[in-house]
Amino acid sequence: MLTLELQPVLLLVDDEPSIHRLLAFKLKNEGIEFLSAFDATEGFELAASNRPALILLDVHLPDRDGHSTLIALKNDPRTKDIPVIMLSGDSDSATKVRAFELGAMDFVTKPCDIHELKARIQSAIRIHSLMQMLEKRAQIDALTGLWNRAHFNERLATELNQARRNNSEMSLIVCDLDHFKKVNDTFGHPAGDAVLQGFAKVLTNELRSYDVPCRYGGEEFAIILPDAGLPASMATCERIRKAIESKRWPNYPDIRATASFGITDTGLEGAGTPEAWIAAADKCLYDSKQGGRNRITQYAPPTPQHRLSIAG
């Protein structure tokens, strides 16, 4: 699950074509993908859509100065964590200090020594890759290898926003291993850990590469399914349900594990917040548990007539 970027992307935002040609030539054997922008507007759009590992940003641009562009980059959640090296023909300390105050990682004065610039680029990309690795490790559940709750909370908000922007489908599954306390009490915690790890493997095998399985807490899991409505999500849940039900545990042959599921493609009472989506899926999970476990329940928003009768 933890992967380093095999070919980091470098974005150069500078209005001098000669610098683009020189850098592209000097970096062609460095394993770096090179993107070019000749003004601030194009540069920001490329940064937001490509999420480069590093941005080289000139202070003087035809449509917007580099300092204000840097502010925009650091204020946008899509680009705020991308390291930026500022470039400028100005060597005065005020320009440099301003760049560092606004969040630049480094500052290089033009004309620059290309070997020094290459070294600075490689150092910045290496630091960025290490920071990405540490950030991912902080969001991985150590026992199962799935994403943890912190990542789930962040990702759910992101995926909901993207689904709204693209007017695309999305579903949320909350699932829970049935009678898990009994497994721990009867067979011991190592057996419980084996069941958690086995369920995580089932999720990994049955989900698409871009689905987001998370350990929500204890024996409860949450799965974000982008571009999937309720019919597709129901089919996914059924595959997972059958896989865990039929799974055998070589070290614990007497264990028979099952899971219950709640699915939603909307928030509770139609609200669009992450909290409302979780509440809707949780309600369905509760219904599955109350209905006998080892089953799937999908959320159906109350009809207007039903809401009126409740109010009355």
C-alpha positions in Angstrom: 0.0 0.0 0.0 2.9 2.3 0.7 4.5 3.3 -2.6 7.0 5.9 -3.6 6.5 8.0 -6.7 8.6 6.2 -9.3 8.9 9.3 -11.6 8.5 12.5 -9.7 7.1 15.5 -11.5 8.8 18.8 -11.7 6.9 21.9 -12.7 8.8 25.0 -13.9 6.8 28.2 -14.0 9.0 30.8 -15.8 8.4 33.1 -18.8 12.0 32.5 -20.2 11.9 29.7 -22.8 15.7 29.3 -22.6 15.4 28.1 -19.0 12.8 25.5 -19.9 15.0 24.2 -22.7 18.1 24.1 -20.4 16.4 22.3 -17.5 14.6 19.9 -19.8 18.0 18.9 -21.3 19.9 18.7 -18.0 17.2 16.7 -16.3 16.4 14.2 -19.1 18.4 11.5 -17.5 17.4 12.2 -13.9 14.2 10.2 -13.9 12.1 13.3 -13.5 9.0 14.2 -15.5 9.2 17.8 -16.7 6.2 20.1 -17.0 6.4 23.7 -18.3 4.3 26.8 -17.7 5.1 30.3 -18.9 2.8 32.3 -16.7 1.2 32.1 -13.2 -2.3 31.1 -14.4 -1.1 28.1 -16.4 1.3 27.2 -13.6 -1.4 27.1 -11.0 -3.7 25.0 -13.2 -0.9 22.5 -13.9 0.0 22.4 -10.2 -3.5 21.7 -9.1 -4.2 19.0 -11.7 -0.8 17.2 -11.7 0.3 17.6 -8.0 4.0 17.8 -8.9 6.7 16.8 -6.4 8.3 20.2 -6.8 7.6 23.6 -8.3 10.2 26.0 -9.6 8.5 29.4 -9.5 9.9 32.6 -11.0 9.3 35.8 -9.0 8.6 37.9 -12.1 5.8 36.5 -14.3 3.8 38.3 -17.1 0.4 38.0 -15.5 1.0 37.8 -11.8 4.1 38.1 -9.6 5.6 34.9 -8.0 4.9 36.0 -4.4 1.1 36.3 -4.9 1.2 33.0 -6.9 3.0 31.3 -4.0 0.3 32.6 -1.6 -2.4 31.1 -3.9 -0.5 27.8 -4.0 -0.2 27.6 -0.2 -3.8 28.6 0.3 -5.2 25.8 -1.9 -5.6 22.4 -0.3 -4.6 20.7 -3.6 -1.2 22.4 -3.7 -0.4 23.6 -0.2 2.0 20.8 0.6 4.0 21.0 -2.7 7.5 22.3 -2.0 8.4 25.5 -4.0 11.8 26.8 -5.0 11.6 30.5 -6.0 13.7 31.8 -8.9 14.7 35.4 -9.4 17.2 37.7 -11.0 16.8 39.9 -7.9 19.4 39.1 -5.2 18.2 41.6 -2.6 17.5 40.1 0.8 13.9 41.6 1.0 12.8 39.4 -2.0 14.3 36.3 -0.5 12.9 36.9 3.0 9.5 37.6 1.5 9.6 34.2 -0.4 10.6 32.3 2.8 7.9 34.0 4.9 5.3 32.9 2.3 6.4 29.3 2.5 9.1 28.8 -0.1 11.4 25.9 0.6 14.4 27.4 -1.2 15.5 30.5 -3.2 17.8 30.4 -6.2 19.2 33.6 -7.8 19.4 33.7 -11.6 21.6 33.2 -13.6 22.1 30.0 -11.6 24.7 27.3 -11.7 22.9 24.4 -13.3 24.8 21.8 -11.2 23.8 23.6 -8.0 20.2 23.8 -9.2 20.1 20.1 -10.0 21.4 19.3 -6.5 18.8 21.6 -4.9 16.0 20.0 -7.0 17.1 16.4 -6.1 17.3 17.3 -2.4 13.8 18.9 -2.4 12.2 16.0 -4.2 13.9 13.5 -1.9 12.6 15.4 1.2 9.1 15.6 -0.4 9.1 11.8 -1.0 10.2 11.1 2.6 7.5 13.4 3.9 4.9 11.7 1.8 6.0 8.3 3.1 5.9 9.5 6.8 2.4 11.0 6.2 1.1 7.8 4.7 2.6 5.7 7.5 0.8 7.9 10.0 -2.5 7.1 8.3 -2.0 3.3 8.1 -3.5 0.9 10.6 -0.6 -1.1 11.9 -2.4 -4.4 12.4 -4.4 -4.7 9.2 -2.4 -2.5 6.8 -5.6 -0.7 5.8 -6.1 3.0 6.0 -6.9 4.2 9.6 -9.7 6.4 10.8 -7.8 9.6 10.5 -7.3 8.9 6.8 -11.0 7.9 6.4 -12.2 11.1 7.9 -10.1 13.2 5.5 -10.8 11.0 2.5 -14.5 10.9 3.0 -14.8 14.7 2.9 -12.5 14.8 -0.2 -14.5 12.1 -2.1 -17.8 13.7 -1.2 -16.7 17.1 -2.6 -15.3 15.5 -5.7 -18.5 13.5 -6.3 -20.5 16.8 -6.0 -18.2 18.6 -8.4 -18.4 15.8 -11.0 -22.0 15.0 -10.4 -20.9 11.3 -10.0 -22.1 8.4 -7.9 -20.5 7.4 -4.6 -21.3 4.9 -1.8 -20.2 4.4 1.7 -20.1 1.0 3.5 -19.8 0.5 7.2 -19.2 -3.1 8.2 -18.6 -4.9 11.5 -17.4 -8.5 12.3 -20.2 -10.3 14.1 -19.7 -11.6 17.7 -16.1 -10.5 17.6 -15.8 -10.3 21.4 -16.7 -13.9 21.6 -13.8 -14.8 19.2 -11.4 -13.0 21.6 -12.9 -14.5 24.7 -13.0 -18.0 23.3 -9.8 -18.3 21.2 -7.7 -15.4 22.6 -6.6 -12.1 21.2 -4.1 -13.6 18.7 -7.0 -15.3 17.1 -8.9 -12.0 17.0 -6.0 -10.3 15.4 -5.9 -13.1 12.8 -9.5 -12.6 12.0 -9.1 -8.8 11.6 -6.1 -9.4 9.3 -8.0 -12.0 7.3 -11.0 -9.7 6.9 -8.6 -6.9 5.7 -7.2 -9.3 3.1 -10.7 -10.2 1.9 -11.5 -6.5 1.5 -8.3 -5.9 -0.5 -9.1 -8.9 -2.8 -12.7 -8.0 -3.4 -12.4 -4.2 -3.8 -11.3 -2.2 -6.8 -7.9 -0.6 -6.7 -9.3 2.9 -6.2 -11.8 2.0 -3.5 -10.8 3.1 0.0 -11.0 0.4 2.8 -10.3 1.7 6.3 -10.3 0.2 9.8 -12.7 2.5 11.5 -12.0 1.2 15.0 -11.9 -2.2 16.8 -13.8 -4.7 14.6 -15.5 -2.0 12.5 -14.5 -1.1 9.0 -15.5 1.6 6.6 -15.2 1.5 2.8 -15.5 4.5 0.4 -16.6 3.5 -3.1 -16.2 6.3 -5.7 -18.2 6.1 -8.9 -20.5 3.4 -7.4 -24.2 3.5 -6.7 -26.2 1.2 -4.4 -26.6 -1.7 -6.9 -22.9 -2.0 -7.5 -22.1 -1.5 -3.8 -24.7 -4.2 -2.8 -22.9 -6.6 -5.1 -19.6 -5.7 -3.6 -20.9 -6.2 -0.1 -22.3 -9.6 -1.1 -19.0 -10.8 -2.4 -17.3 -9.7 0.8 -20.0 -11.2 3.0 -19.7 -14.6 1.2 -15.9 -14.5 1.2 -15.6 -13.9 5.0 -18.3 -16.4 5.7 -16.6 -19.2 3.7 -13.1 -18.3 4.9 -11.3 -20.9 7.0 -8.6 -20.3 9.5 -5.9 -22.9 9.5 -4.6 -22.1 13.0 -8.1 -21.8 14.4 -10.3 -24.4 12.6 -13.3 -23.8 14.9 -13.6 -20.1 14.1 -16.4 -19.2 11.7 -16.4 -15.4 11.1 -19.2 -13.4 9.5 -19.8 -9.7 9.0 -22.8 -7.3 8.9 -23.0 -4.3 6.5 -24.7 -1.0 6.1 -24.6 1.0 2.8 -25.6 4.4 1.8 -25.3 6.7 -1.2 -26.7 9.7 0.6 -26.6 11.3 4.0 -29.0 10.8 6.8 -32.2 12.8 5.9 -30.5 13.8 2.7 -27.8 15.9 4.4 -24.5 16.0 2.4 -22.0 16.2 5.3 -19.6 13.4 6.1 -21.2 13.1 9.5 -24.6 12.6 7.9 -23.3 9.9 5.5 -21.7 8.0 8.4 -24.9 8.3 10.4 -26.9 6.8 7.5 -24.5 3.9 7.0 -24.4 3.3 10.8 -28.2 3.2 10.9 -28.2 0.5 8.3 -25.4 -1.5 10.1 -27.5 -1.4 13.2 -30.5 -2.7 11.3 -28.4 -5.5 10.0 -27.3 -6.4 13.5 -30.8 -6.3 14.8 -32.0 -8.3 11.9 -29.8 -11.3 12.7 -26.3 -10.4 11.5 -24.4 -11.7 8.5 -26.6 -9.5 6.3 -26.6 -6.3 4.3 -28.9 -3.3 4.7 -29.0 -0.3 2.4 -30.2 3.1 3.4 -33.5 4.4 2.1 -34.2 8.1 2.8 -37.7 8.7 4.4 -40.3 9.8 1.9 -41.9 13.3 2.4 -45.1 11.6 3.6 -43.1 9.6 6.2 -41.3 12.7 7.4 -44.7 14.4 7.8 -46.1 11.5 9.9 -43.0 11.6 12.1 -43.5 15.3 12.6 -47.1 14.8 13.5 
